[in-house]
């Protein structure tokens, strides 16, 4: 039996978020202003046909319910401008900004345009290899896979015994062997480009451009180039039991990071030195994770976000500073806000979700909690894309 | 050799503490063996059936890594489903895969011999309830055949050699006694099964060892003792043989290469399973230019 989701909860969450942003703006040099740009409802997963749906009409971009806030919320600044919620249409922007954003909310995934047009929505079969440029929606058992573009159109098919995986930008597609002992990359015609087995099971993978960093169960890291050759290997040490619990490579390939070891657990950052890498910082943590955790660099490679126990660590590897932001739950999503130089963090607590916006190595700028069955945090056009129980919301955060 | 010592010590110690080293489940039906063909890689453990049941560590140990399908974060798809990795003495690690969702206790970090790791399940890339059980020797960075460490189980059925063939260039011909084959260099292929009385379906389980002799001279020997990665390829430890070197595209095993010179030759193929049951096939044949 399908549970009808009350719309009021969603609107309360939206109102709470807006209230927080308006009533408690933290100084960021300039005033930080957050404004909802649009909201749209997703069709229920059960109603989606196989292969998904690609609506051809702008969903609910700028629809009234996104704007039905009490007058008190209509600040005399950006929110009150007539065009505040009517962003320039995506078609008027450079191509780079028109790219639809991927989302995954519960058992539904798809793409939405910067102006709120629902490009594609589909129910997840078993898992989805989701990227900016396309997806593979795959079954639990199978060996033939199809990569589709954000509109759901077939790009190419490929085969392999394992599960498909795509880099975040969608430029590279891989098959992860079922037993986590190896990887292979396929090209756009589905041919295997390279095949590599690892000395130990894969625990964590990070892909940025030509760089693929593999973290292994034996505590070692392997950095692979575009041909699948190991250009750098590193064996972590100093812990009673070596293991890589998280691995990250920066987008420019100049930095590597890992959370490794049990007793003690260590955050290690390595910086490029000539053709190799050298350890630039090593931070002992009080954490006792024995599972993979989130670790990622900001798009500009400057900051590092690390999942902690009910907190997120924001680090500047350059200055070797690390500050912790309490989240009240487990970190489930991170989104960097380019223009505001802030990070949005989504955490799941025992009974609620919490969205926090923090400036790296500074303070929490704002935070809001809401109740939901499923939530998602991504980014669209450099701004926050929030999914809450069958609805998507774009929130623009800008310094005024 | 030095790297093998801890593992050898573990094997020697095992009989002294019978309760310490044990099968990870109570009902043990081995449904897939170590080293089997998995299209592009070797099977790096054994599969154990027997229905949904508690999974226990084969030795007391400490949790290294766990993954709960559908709830834990992961940066990569995990075909092993919900799984647990346990660290034991002497740098031995064991992996328990396809556990039933929700049965891994997230608070537990150490396991006694009788503690429950989880329940045998069907998560990940799995076509039925089973446990994929892996043993790693971290010192030699090898996947070890778990049957070499676990208490022996009864198995009176000998392996079956269903067909022997000879591949010369692109030609593959079945080798029957008295066959006439052209000269050249060829590969001996064999379709081999290791049936077990408690496994009711015909699954091409890999034997433990294969030995090929021609005219009384041993020319190849393969044993599925351990797997190791050398230069980015998983190979049988001590060899350069990857899965594609051992298994042909149709799943037949490449038993060895032979120089076929004009005259009469005598081929002897011997296959052994882990319980020591052996099957041999003798094939006299004639080579002509």
Interface residues (C-beta under 8 A of the other chain):
Chain A: X127 X129 X140 X141 X143 X160 X161 X162 X163 X164 X165 X176 X177 X178 X179 X180 X181 X182 X184 X195 X196 X197 X198 X199 X200 X201 X202 X203 X204 X205 X206 X217 X218 X228 X229 X230 X241 X243 X245 X246 X247 X262 X288 X290 X291 X292 X293 X294 X307 X332
Chain B: X38 X39 X40 X41 X43 X44 X45 X62 X63 X64 X65 X66 X67 X68 X72 X73 X74 X75 X76 X77 X78 X79 X80 X85 X87 X93 X95 X97 X109 X124 X125 X127 X132 X134 X136 X138 X141 X228 X229 X232 X233 X234
